[in-house]
Each structure stands twice: as structure tokens, then as C-alpha cells.
Amino acid sequence: MRKILIGLAVFVALVFVWNASWRVSPPVDAKVELIAHRGVHQTFDNNGLGNDGCSAERIDPPTHGFFENTLPSMDAAFKAGADIVELDIHPTTDGQLAVLHDWTLDCHTAATGVTREQAMPFLKTLDIAYGYTADGGKTFPFRGQGVGMMPELREVLTAFPDGKFLVNFKSNKVREADMLAAVVAANPAWRDEVWGVYGGDPPTLKAQELLGLDNAWTRKSTMDCVLQYAGLGWTGYVPTPCHNTRIMMPINVAPWMWGWPNLFVQRMQSVGSQVILLGAFEAGDPGTSGIDTVEELAKVPFGFDGYLWTNRIEVIGPAVKGGA
């Protein structure tokens, strides 16, 4: 029994050393790039919101006048230091791609109905700031200020010729990938602006194929990578779902990954992958938590070589880039 215990202790020690982050130094050319989720926008309480909740009904007390997924919010994000701006698209009945997060119009606008069951000219008449309230509906500080501000994807790509965008597919319809590819085919210069895609598996994988994208991932691919690596990564093996992808990793889950941070990041990069560091995961969180405060930013490991996801680029951008 004593020999078994000693052998077990030696094995555990070897596993620890084999997966110790200090075995690898941060790269001398480590670079953090910032992904601004929805641009500069009205943030809100995620707790218990769920995927179908109305974020406009629970915004934080406003500190600025920008609205998510609009041209001014994207411009402000780039000026604050964003390397990439995340946006959401929905196909419209007249064959365009409306840039809006919500599946329905009921939350942010005075209209009702499914977003993709409308034509773009109608969507252009709406006030996307109609529903914002920070006090449970007592006041609506932005009503009337968002009329006509819902952009079509071509408007975005035209407005920011040097910008980089992460496109979120809101459904599992392959035709959305075909529509995105058609937009790019009509103006090949826009290909460089489509940095990446994520969301529903079918459109994401099809868009990756059609556009030759390196930056493409799905929720399934991320979960498969994380779970399989948690079980097998102690051997140094990097499971196939972790290859050639982008891995969205909550900052409070990351320390449980074998070799975090330096060795883990190196292992992912060795198979063509990059890590996107999110904010802390909490039960009931629909998945949009970001590195949003300087206190959270301080938890990012020194020399981290990857991407930071943030809902407050106006705070994090200057903190990371020194007043960009």
C-alpha cells in the first residue's frame, strides 16, 4: 500500500509539472486584441435574463447616449480602441441583412413581431431606443432618439472600410451564410472587414467555407473543446474540437484548464486556435458577460496572448491601450 501511495503521489506530481503554466513564458510579442460586443451600448443586468429576456427593460443608469448595433456605437467603439466590433444580423423579407440583436421587435421598439418577417424599409422607420428604461418603466430617457438608426449590413461595411467585424448569426438557417457571402461577392473589398462569424452551426460552418474564414466557431465546438480538454488535457493531448477554432473562455473557468494560462494558450495556438477571454460565467447568464471593469481587467494574466470580449469598450479600450 505504501508503494502504491508513493507511486500515486509521484504520478500526481508529474502531472502537475507537465501541466504547469510556468513551463512556458508568455511570448515576447504577446498581443491582446479587443472585441467590442454590440459596440458602445447601454449595458444591462444579465442576471436571470435568459435568451428571450428584454434587455432594454433593465439597462444600467445611462452614462452615454449610444445604442447597440448602430453606426455611431460602432464608430465610438473603434475610437475607444476596439480591434473588432461584434454585430448581429437578421435576413429581411426584401433580401437584406438588418443589424439588430433581438429576434423580435417587441423589446427595443414600439413595434411587434419577428424581426426577420419584416422588410428593411419598415425596419428603418422604427425607434430602436423606444424601450430603454433604467427605472422599471417610470422613464424612457432615449425615446425618439433612435428613429431610423437600425442599419443594414452594407451600410456598416461601407461606413467602416478599415473596420473588422464579427458577425453573429441568430438562427440555424444556412441561407444566412449564403446571403453574407453574396454581400461580400458584390464588393470583394468587404471580405477583409468580415473578421469572423459565430452562432448557429449551419450558417457559421457554411460561411466559414464560403468566405475562407479562420475566425469561425459555434457554441457546440466551444463546449466540445472545453469538456474534452478538461478530461484529456492533462496528458498534453489537444482534442480535435479544439483545433482551428476560437475558444470563448469565461475568466473564472479558465483557471480549471490544464496549463492555464501560458501553457494552455500555447497548446491552443499550436493547433491553430486562439482564446477569447470572457467575463465570469454565472448561472442564468445568456453568455454575453465581458471583461467590463478595470477590476476584471486586472485578473487577465500577464502576457495573455489572445482576445478580450468586452461590453464596455469605452472603459476597457483606454485602459488596455493607454487612451486609444
Secondary structure as the mmCIF struct_conf table of DSSP 4:
data_model
#
loop_
_struct_conf.conf_type_id
_struct_conf.id
_struct_conf.beg_label_comp_id
_struct_conf.beg_label_asym_id
_struct_conf.beg_label_seq_id
_struct_conf.end_label_comp_id
_struct_conf.end_label_asym_id
_struct_conf.end_label_seq_id
HELX_RH_AL_P HELX_RH_AL_P1 ARG A 2 TRP A 18
TURN_TY1_P TURN_TY1_P1 ASN A 19 ASN A 19
HELX_RH_3T_P HELX_RH_3T_P1 SER A 21 ARG A 23
BEND BEND1 VAL A 24 VAL A 24
HELX_LH_PP_P HELX_LH_PP_P1 SER A 25 PRO A 27
TURN_TY1_P TURN_TY1_P2 VAL A 28 ASP A 29
STRN STRN1 VAL A 32 HIS A 37
TURN_TY1_P TURN_TY1_P3 ARG A 38 ARG A 38
BEND BEND2 GLY A 39 VAL A 40
STRN STRN2 PHE A 44 PHE A 44
TURN_TY1_P TURN_TY1_P4 ASN A 47 GLY A 48
TURN_TY1_P TURN_TY1_P5 ASN A 51 ASP A 52
BEND BEND3 GLY A 53 GLY A 53
HELX_RH_3T_P HELX_RH_3T_P2 SER A 55 ARG A 58
STRN STRN3 ILE A 59 ILE A 59
HELX_LH_PP_P HELX_LH_PP_P2 ASP A 60 PRO A 62
BEND BEND4 THR A 63 HIS A 64
TURN_TY1_P TURN_TY1_P6 GLU A 68 ASN A 69
BEND BEND5 THR A 70 THR A 70
HELX_RH_AL_P HELX_RH_AL_P2 LEU A 71 ALA A 80
TURN_TY1_P TURN_TY1_P7 GLY A 81 GLY A 81
BEND BEND6 ASP A 83 ASP A 83
STRN STRN4 ILE A 84 PRO A 91
TURN_TY1_P TURN_TY1_P8 THR A 93 ASP A 94
BEND BEND7 GLY A 95 GLY A 95
STRN STRN5 LEU A 97 VAL A 99
BEND BEND8 HIS A 101 HIS A 101
BEND BEND9 TRP A 103 TRP A 103
STRN STRN6 THR A 104 THR A 104
BEND BEND10 LEU A 105 LEU A 105
TURN_TY1_P TURN_TY1_P9 ASP A 106 HIS A 108
BEND BEND11 THR A 109 ALA A 110
BEND BEND12 GLY A 113 GLY A 113
STRN STRN7 VAL A 114 VAL A 114
HELX_RH_3T_P HELX_RH_3T_P3 THR A 115 GLU A 117
BEND BEND13 GLN A 118 GLN A 118
HELX_RH_AL_P HELX_RH_AL_P3 MET A 120 LEU A 123
TURN_TY1_P TURN_TY1_P10 LYS A 124 THR A 125
BEND BEND14 LEU A 126 LEU A 126
STRN STRN8 ASP A 127 ASP A 127
TURN_TY1_P TURN_TY1_P11 ILE A 128 GLY A 131
BEND BEND15 ALA A 134 ASP A 135
TURN_TY1_P TURN_TY1_P12 GLY A 136 GLY A 137
BEND BEND16 LYS A 138 LYS A 138
TURN_TY1_P TURN_TY1_P13 PRO A 141 GLY A 144
BEND BEND17 GLN A 145 GLY A 146
STRN STRN9 VAL A 147 VAL A 147
TURN_TY1_P TURN_TY1_P14 GLY A 148 GLY A 148
STRN STRN10 GLU A 152 GLU A 152
HELX_RH_AL_P HELX_RH_AL_P4 LEU A 153 ALA A 159
TURN_TY1_P TURN_TY1_P15 PRO A 161 ASP A 162
STRN STRN11 PHE A 165 PHE A 169
BEND BEND18 SER A 171 ASN A 172
TURN_TY1_P TURN_TY1_P16 VAL A 174 VAL A 174
HELX_RH_AL_P HELX_RH_AL_P5 ARG A 175 ALA A 186
BEND BEND19 ASN A 187 ASN A 187
HELX_RH_3T_P HELX_RH_3T_P4 PRO A 188 GLU A 193
STRN STRN12 VAL A 194 GLY A 199
BEND BEND20 GLY A 200 GLY A 200
HELX_RH_AL_P HELX_RH_AL_P6 ASP A 201 LEU A 211
TURN_TY1_P TURN_TY1_P17 GLY A 212 GLY A 212
BEND BEND21 ASP A 214 ASP A 214
STRN STRN13 ASN A 215 THR A 218
HELX_RH_AL_P HELX_RH_AL_P7 ARG A 219 LEU A 232
HELX_RH_3T_P HELX_RH_3T_P5 GLY A 233 THR A 235
TURN_TY1_P TURN_TY1_P18 GLY A 236 GLY A 236
HELX_RH_3T_P HELX_RH_3T_P6 THR A 240 CYS A 242
TURN_TY1_P TURN_TY1_P19 HIS A 243 ASN A 244
BEND BEND22 THR A 245 THR A 245
STRN STRN14 ARG A 246 PRO A 250
TURN_TY1_P TURN_TY1_P20 ILE A 251 VAL A 253
HELX_RH_3T_P HELX_RH_3T_P7 ALA A 254 TRP A 256
BEND BEND23 MET A 257 MET A 257
TURN_TY1_P TURN_TY1_P21 TRP A 258 PRO A 261
HELX_RH_AL_P HELX_RH_AL_P8 ASN A 262 SER A 270
TURN_TY1_P TURN_TY1_P22 VAL A 271 GLY A 272
STRN STRN15 GLN A 274 LEU A 278
TURN_TY1_P TURN_TY1_P23 ALA A 283 GLY A 284
BEND BEND24 GLY A 287 GLY A 287
BEND BEND25 THR A 293 THR A 293
HELX_RH_AL_P HELX_RH_AL_P9 VAL A 294 LEU A 297
TURN_TY1_P TURN_TY1_P24 ALA A 298 LYS A 299
BEND BEND26 VAL A 300 VAL A 300
HELX_LH_PP_P HELX_LH_PP_P3 PRO A 301 PRO A 301
TURN_TY1_P TURN_TY1_P25 PHE A 302 GLY A 303
STRN STRN16 GLY A 306 THR A 310
BEND BEND27 ASN A 311 ASN A 311
HELX_RH_AL_P HELX_RH_AL_P10 ILE A 313 LYS A 321
TURN_TY1_P TURN_TY1_P26 GLY A 322 GLY A 322
#
